[in-house]
Amino acid sequence: MTVYIVYFEPVGRKGECRANQSLLDCAHRLGMGIASLCGGQGTCHSCKIQLLSGTVSAPTGNEREVFSSEELKDGWRLACQTYPASDCKLNVPSESMTTTQRTQVEGLEITVAPEPPVQAYHLKLAGPSLSNPQADAEHLLQELNHQHHLHCNRVDIDVMRLLSPQLRSWKWQCQTSVRDNEVIALGPWPSRQLGLAVDLGTTKIASYLIDLSDGRTLASKGDMNPQIRYGEDIISRISSAIKSPKKGVQLQQITVEALNQLVADLCADIHANTEEIVEAVVVGNTAMHHLFLGLPVRQLALSPFVPAVTSALDIKARDLGLHIAAGAYVHLLPNIAGFVGADHVAMLLATDAWQAEGITLALDIGTNTEVSLIAGGKITTVSCASGPAFEGYHIKHGMRAASGAIERVQLADDNIQYQTVDKAPPVGICGSGILDAIAQLYLAGVINEGGRMLQSHPRVRNGQKQREFVLIGDEERSGQPAIVITQQDVRELQLAKSAIRTGIQVLLDTGGYSEDEISQVAIAGAFGTYIDVSSAITTGMLPAIPLNRFQQVGNAAGMGAKMALISLSKRADGAAVASRVRYIELASAPDFTQTFVQAGYLGRYRIRHGNREKID
């Protein structure tokens, strides 16, 4: 029987599927939680999926009743009715999942004195008369300036379109929201003044609903970035946009659709109207920033990797398709370089690392990892293409941090101890679990410092093409395939962690510092939050310095976005941070290649100008 490889996104799970096996059965065999209320009979329509690439069986009559011809053309199918005809990649929307994926919104909370860009004013007007037939907009501006001693001189056009009927329905009393001498929203008195902060990550989106009057976070929610269906990494998405302008438009549209859904969900959580959101701040890496704004991205993929813009921007939300207050703006913090964006600026802002004394490292670990070294008031930054291995991609049984993903591993002799997300039965292994597993295998002598898996442990076996270490045997999984770490998995982890360690070493070498001089290391990002730092040191991903110098700060980019939303002073600080950064193109650094090779080794060691010294 012909067997194909099926990839399930955005969970990042992949596995074999026979030609006579439905995609639903394949998903369930792999531990994927796709809903199926009717038991796979095609009657409940709960197992909707979208074919992203590859070939599958023709639509059934049942599917033609469920989906329009346009939806079928776009790849929408029922998993229980569909069979693979080649290797294929699928998108499983959140509504078809029975378990949710961990999307991190938590971070190091910092109290910020409210200094919002939008101010609310209570306004009472006298209605027009034959003796005073002044136009409504001019009347509102005149009384606003008179009653509150302002110099407001314009009303947003969308506000103006609703102004006349609204004032009359509210009996000439309203709340007026003013930003930079412009009326950007009207509401009944009293109304809430809400703000939206968004960390637009390559893999995940974190969103926060803020009360602008006091800076409180009222609701938060995370979701997967739907752009992932166009590629796991930034370069793949840039390539899609370059090859097809239509796909570039789609990348922007699906992002905005996801943000609008998050806005609706956040507002529903606190029984608010989306029109009460009068300001938004969005941060992301430079590619996410450009794709979100519909800016050209070709130049980002070509040396010298120049952004279209690096300065901070203020753009009407409606021009981006965001459904918030009529005249509200979206503020975007400045970018730094082609592959270091506003999310890193926000991270530095939130951790206060940019003002730290001593030598400080700040890392935001993800598919693309940004690293800054702060010393003597100077900030030097590199971007490391760490790749998607930390998200479970390119790992045989890898997956993202969804229910059932192994996230912690300990090995004592032949005894494997592990922890899964939600303490659910194991179905795969996520990034933090992979890091733990390889650290443990190295310490146990199963893997040598070069990353080679040795035939020295009863759990090591010869797979079809390579050696593999059995984490969870098939007898422990009721006959389902064993969960293993393969020799290729080790190589993927080595490449990913080598990129990060190389970035750190290049910064240290450029500044003339040694690893021992590092006084503190701030680790941000979803993966960075859940890793065991000691495992990261054991694999050589991070320098071997005392553990008390490391601080895991969660989604610091999201926290920085919140700070910039709440406070104009913090927004100015963000611009100051970006202006102080010296960016180094990693591949052009002296000793880059030699450092990258040496950083691939496992174990505790020091590197200086491409020379590695092992630490006992």
N, C-alpha and C positions, 0 to 999 in steps of 0.2 A: 504494500500500500504506500502511495506517495505521501511524504511528510513535508510540511512547510513550516516556516518560522513566522509566528504572528506577534506583532508588537502592540501592546495596549497602552495608549496614552490617555491622560497625562500621568498615570500611576507609574509608568516606566517599566512595566512587567512584560516579559517576552517568554515564549516557549514554543514547543513543537505542537502542530495540529495536523491530524490526518485529513486527507481529502474527503473522507466520509464522516467527518466529525464536525458538528456545527460549531460556530464561533462561541456560542454560549457554553456548550459543553467543554470546549477548550478552556475558556475563561474560568469556569468552575473547577476544572481539574488543576489549574495553576493557582487556585486560591483567590481568584479575582471575584470580588463581590458585586457581580452584575445582577440586578433585580430580575426575577422571573416569577411573577405571581401565579401564572397559569401552568408552571412546570414545563415550559418550552413548547407549548402547543400553538403559539402565535396568536393567542386571543386577547392577552392582557396589554400588549404593546408597551410593556415596561422596560424591555431590553434594547432600547434604541441605541444604535451605534452609528458612527460615520466612517466610511472607508476613506483613508487619506492617500494611500498608495497601494498598488498591487491589484490583483484580479480575484474576484469571488464569483460564486454562482449567480445566475440570473435571478432577478426579483420574482418572487412568487406572487400568485394572485392576491393573497392576503396582504402582502407588502404594498401592492399597487393600490389597494383600498386605503391603507394607512398613510402612505406618503404621496404627495403630488409628484408629477413628472419632473418638476424642477428640483424637488428634494431628492428624488432618486438620482437625478443627474449630479447632484452635489454629494452623492455617496451615502445618503441616509438609508439604513437597513435595520431589520430586526435580527439580533444576534442568533436567536434560536432558529431562524429560517435561512441562514446564510452559511455557506461552506467555502473554504479557501480553494483557490485555483492557482495560487502562487504565494510566495512570501508576501506578506502585507502588513500595513500599519493602520491601526484603528484609533479613533478618538471615542472615548467613553464619557459622555457628558455627566455632570454631577448628579442629575436627576435619575440617571440609570444605575447609579452606584448604591449598594446597600451599606457600605462603610465609607466614611469620609477620610480624607487624607489630612495629615497634620500640616496646617499652614500657620506659620508663626507670626503672631502680631505682638507678642510680649517683648518688652525691652526695659532697659534701665530708665525708670521714670525720673524725670527731673522737673522740679517746680520752677515755673517761669511766670514772672509777673505779667499779667495781661496788658498787651499794648497792640491791640489788633488793628489791621489796616482799614477795617470797616467800623464806623461808629453809628450807633442807633440814636435817633432823636424823636422825642414825642412832639407831635405837631398838631395844633388846633387851628382850623381855618374858618373864616366866615365865608358862607356861600356867596356866589356872584349875585349881582342885582342889576337892574336897569341903570342905576346910578354908578355902578362899579362892575362893568362887564369884562373884567380882566381875564385873559386866557388862563386856563387851569395850570399849565406848566410854569408860566411866569409868576402866577400867584403863589404857587407852592414854593418856588425858589425865593421869592421876595420874603415870604413869611418865615421860611426856614432860616434865612440869613439874619432876619430881624430878631426872631425869638431866641436864637442860639448863638448869635454873634459869629456867624460863619461867612465864608466867601465862596459858597457853592455857586457854580455858574452854568451847570448843564445837567440835563436829565437823559439817561440812557434811552435810546429809541424804543426798545422793547418795553421799558417801564412806561414811556409816554403813550404807547399804544393802548395800555390798560388804565392809565391814570384817571381819566375822566369818569368812567363808570365806577371805578373802585372808590374814589373820593366820595361820590354820592352815596354809594352803598354803605360806607363807613360813617356817614353823617359828618363828613369833613373833619374827621379825627383819624390820624394814622401814625404808624411808625415809619420813619424815613431812614434808610440805610445809605450812608455817604462814604465814598472812597475817593480820595484825591479830588475834592471839590466836584464830584459827580454823584448824582443820585442813582444808585444802582439797583435799588429794590424798595418796594412799598409793602406794608403789611398792616393788618389791623393792630390797634394798640390794646394791650401789649403783645408782642410776638418775640419768639426766641431768635437770637442771632447765632446761627450755627456755622461751623467751618468744617471742611473736609481735608484730611491729610492722607496722602497715598504714597506708598513705596511701591513703584512699578518695577518689580524684579523680573529677571529673565525667565524664571520658573514660576514664581509666586507673586501675588499681589496682596499687600496688606493695606487695609483702609481703616480710618479712624474718624469718628464723628465727635466734634469738639464744641463745647459751649464757649463761645468767644468772650463772654462777659467775665468768666472766671478761670478759663483754661482747663476745665474738667473734661476728661474723656467720658463721653456718654455711652458710646458703643464702639466696638471694634469687630472687624471680620476679615478673614483671609480667604483667598481662592487661588486656584491655579491660573497662570497666565494662559489664555486660550491660544496665544501665538505659538505655543509649543507644537501645535499640529503642523507648523511650517518648519520645524527644526528644533532640536534640543538646545542648540547654542546660538550665539549672536551671529556668527558668520553665516550659518545656514539661512537665517532669516534675512540678513542683508542680501545674500545671494538670490533669495526668492524675489525680493523687491527689485533687485537690479534686472533680473531676467524677465520679469513681468510687472509692468506698472500696475496692472490690475491687482496682482497679489499685494503690491505695496499698499494700495487702497484698502484691500481686505484686511491687512495686518492692522491698519489704523482703526478700521471700523469694528473689528471684533474686540479690540482693546477697549474702545469706548463703550461698546455694548456691555462688556464685563463690568466696567466702572459704573455704568448706569444701574446695572442690577445690584451691585454692591451698595450704591447710594440708596436705592429703594429698600433694600433689606435693612440697612442701618437705620433709616428713618422709621421703618415699620417697628423696629425693636423698641424705639422710644416714643412711638405714636406722634411722629413729627411729619411735616410736609417737606418734600424735597425743595420747595421754593424758599424754605427757611435757611437753606445753606447759601450764605452770601459771599463766601470766599473759599478757594481751594488751593492747596499746595501739592504739587506732584514732583517726586524725585525719582530718578532712575539712572541707569548707566547711559552713556551718550547714544548708543544705538537705540535703546528703548525710548529715550527722549525724542530722537529724530523720527522714529517710526510713529510715535504717538502724535507728533505735530505734523506729520506728513512731509517732513523735510527730506531732501535728497540724501542718500546714504552711500552712493557709489564711492565717494572720496574717502569714506571711513575704511574701506577695504583695500585701498591702494596707498602705498607708501607716498608721502610721509603720514598718512592716516589723520587727515585734517577734518575737524568737525565743521559743519555749516555755520554754527554759532556756539560761543561759549558763555556769553553774558547772560545774566538773569533776564527772564522774560515775563511779561504780564499779558495774557491773552484772554479775550472774552470766552467764557465757558461755552457759549452757544456756537462759537466758531469751530469748536472742537467736537460739538455734538453732545456735550454734557448737559444733563437736564437738572439744573439747579436754579437759583434765583435768576430773574430775567436779565439783569445786567451784570451778574457776578463775573469775577475774573478768576483765572487760574494762574497762580504764580509758580514759575519754575526756577529753582535755584541754579546758579551757574554751573556749567561743565568745566572740566579741567583740561581734558585732552580727548583724543579719538576713542580711547577705551577706558577712560576714567571720568565718570559723570557726576551729576548732582547728588546721586545717592551716597557717594563717598564724601562729598562735602557735608552732607547731612549727618553722616556717621561721625566725622571729626567734630562737628558742632555738638552732637549729643554727648559724646564721651568727654568733651572738653580736652581731648588729647592735644589739640593744637596749642593749648596754653600750658601744657604740662612741663614741669621742670625735669631735668635729667633727660636721658635718652629713652624715647618712647616709640614703640611700634604699634600701629593700628592696622588691623587686618579685617577686611570684610570678605569672608570666604564664600564662594559660590561657583557657578559655572565659569565665571570670570572673577578672579580674586584681585582686589586692589590692596596694596600695602603702602603705608606711609611711614616714614621715619621722621620723627620730630626731635630736633636738638638745637639748642641755642636760638630758639625763635624761628628756625628755618624748617620748612616742610619739603621733603623729597618723596616722590611717589612713583611707583611702577604698577603696571598691570600685568597679571599673570594668567595665561590661558590654562587654567586648571582643568577645564573640561567637565563633562557631566558625570564622571565616575562617582563623585561624592553624592550624586543624586540616584545612584544605583544603575546608571546607564552604562552599557558595555561590560557589565558584570553578569555572569551566567544566570545567577538567581537574584540579581539585583532588582530593587524596586525603590520607590520613594517611601517616605515615612508614613505609610498608610497602616491601617489596622492589620496586625499580624506580621509586620516587618521586624526582623531581628535587629535590635538597636544596641544591645550590649552583649559581649561575649567574654567568657573566662575559660581558660583551659588549665586543668590540673591533672597531669598524667593522661589517662584516657577519659577523664570526666569532663564533659562540656556543660557549662552553665550558661544560660542565656536569658535575656529579657526581650519581650516583644512589645511593640506599640499596642496599647490598650490591653496588654496581657492576653492577647488573642492567640489561638493556635498559629504556629509559624507557617508563613507562606512564601517568604523570601527574606532578603537582607538589605537594609538601607545603608546609607553612607557611614554613619557612626558605627554600625555593626561591622562593616567591612574593615574600617580602620582598627577597631578592637581586635577582630579576628586575626588580621595579619600581624599586628603587634604581638598577640599571644603566640602565634605560630613561630614568629621569630624568636621570642624568648624561650620557647620550648625546643628550639633547634630543628623544627620541621622545615623552616625556610632559612637559608643562609643570608649573609649580609648583602649578597648580590641579588637576592630575590628568588633564587632557585629553590624549588620544592624538592626535598630529599625523601627517599624511600626509607624513612627512619621512624615511622609512627604507625601503629595499627590502623589508624583512620585514613592513612594515605593509600590511595588505590590508583590504578591506571585506568583512566577514562578512555574514550574512543580515540582521542588524539593527544591527550596530555594527562599529566598527573592531577589529581584533585584530592582535597581534604574533605572528609564527610563531616559536616556540622550536625545535621539532623538526618539519621538514617531512614530509609523507606519503611523499615519496620516500626519506626516511631511515628510515622505519618499515615498509618493505616493503608500501606501499600502505595501511596503516592510517591513520586520520585524524590530521592534524597535531595536535601539542600546542601550544596557543596561550595567550596572555594577552589577555583581552578588555578593552574599556573598562569593562565592568561589574565585572570582576575588580579593576581599579584602584580603583573606587569602594568595593568591599567592603573592600579593604585600608585605604583612607583612613578609613573609619568605625571599623575595629578599632583602628588605631594612634592615631587621634584620641582615642578613649576613654582610652587609657593615658596619652598625653601630657597630656590635660586633668586627669587625676587627679594627675599629678606637679605640674602648674602650680598647681592649687588648693592643694595642700599647701604649696608654696613661698610662694604669696601669703598664705596664712593665717598662716604663721610669719614673714612679712616678710623672706624670704631670696631671693637671686638664684641662678640656676643655677650661676654661677661659684663660689659658696660651697660647693657640694656637694663633699665630700672623698672619698666612695666610694659606689658603687652596687652592691648585691648583686642579681643576677638569678637567680631560681630557676624551676623548672618545666621540663617536657620541651621545650617550644618555646623557652624562654629559654636552655636549654643549647646548642641547636644553631644558634641564629641567629648571623649575622655582625654584631657590634655596630656596626661601621662602616656596614653597610647600614641598621641601625635608626636611626642618627644621620642618614644621608642622606635617609631618608624622613621624618624629623622625629618619629619615634616616641619617641626618647630625646633628651635635651638634648645639645647640641654641646659636650661637655667632653672633656678628654684621655682617650684609650682606657685609659690605665693606672689610671684611677679605677674602672673596671668590673671586676667579678669574677662569672663565671658559675659557680654553685655546684651545679648539678644538682638532684636531687630533695631539696632541703633539708627539705621537710616530712616525707619519709620518714626522713631522718637525725634530725630532732627527735623523731619518734615513737620511734625506737630509743633515743635518750638518755633519754626519759621512761620507757621500759621498763626500762632498765638501772639507773637511779638515782632514788631518791626525792628527792634534793636537786634534780635537774634537773626533776623533776615539780613541785616547789614553785616553782622558778624560772619554769616555764611559767605557773603561776597568778599569780605576781607580774607577769609580762609582761602578761598579759591585763588585770590590774587597773589598769595604768598607761596603757592605750590610750585616747585620746580619738578617738572615731569621728565622722567628718563625712559627712553624707549629701550626695553629690556634686551632685545636681541642685539642692539648696537653697543651694549656695555662691554668693556674689556673683560676677558676671561669668561664670557657668558657660556660658551659651549662647554668648556672644561668644568665650570661650576655646575651646570645642569647635569652633566654626567655624574659628577661626584655626589650631587644631591639626590640621585636616584637610589643610592645605597640605603639599606636599612640599618638601624642602630643609632646610638648616641655618638655624635661626632661634632667637631668644629670644622668650618671651612674658611679659608682665607685666600683670596685671589686664586681660586680654583684648586687649592690644595686641601685635602681632607685629612684630619687627624682624629682617630678614633678615641672616644672617651670610655674608660672602663666603668 
